[in-house]
């Protein structure tokens, strides 16, 4: 079975590839990565505790 991509999928794939290439060229520092993970954990806990 052949996979057929429409224009939306082609556009989305191109955007994702561009993002991946950007982050390969501009990696985050360890400090910034840990700061973002901490923020995500806090947001997740806040969301789960509001249920």
C-alpha positions in Angstrom: 0.0 0.0 0.0 1.4 3.3 -1.1 1.2 6.3 1.3 -0.2 9.4 -0.3 0.4 12.8 1.3 -1.9 15.7 0.6 -0.7 19.4 0.7 -1.5 19.7 4.4 0.7 16.8 5.4 3.5 18.0 3.1 3.3 21.5 4.7 3.2 20.1 8.2 6.2 17.7 7.5 8.2 20.6 6.1 7.5 22.8 9.2 8.5 20.0 11.5 11.8 19.4 9.6 12.5 23.1 9.8 12.0 23.1 13.5 14.2 20.1 14.0 17.0 21.7 11.9 16.7 24.9 13.9 17.0 23.1 17.3 20.0 21.1 16.0 21.7 24.3 15.1 20.7 26.1 18.3 20.7 23.6 21.2 19.5 24.7 24.6 21.8 24.9 27.5 21.5 22.4 30.3 20.3 25.1 32.7 17.6 26.3 30.2 16.5 22.7 29.6 16.1 22.0 33.3 14.2 25.2 33.8 11.7 24.3 31.1 11.3 20.8 32.4 10.6 22.2 35.9 8.0 24.6 34.5 6.3 21.8 32.6 6.1 19.6 35.7 4.6 22.5 37.7 2.0 23.1 35.0 1.2 19.4 34.8 0.7 19.2 38.6 -1.4 22.3 38.6 -3.6 20.9 35.9 -4.0 17.5 37.5 -4.7 18.9 41.0 -7.5 21.1 39.6 -9.6 18.0 38.7 
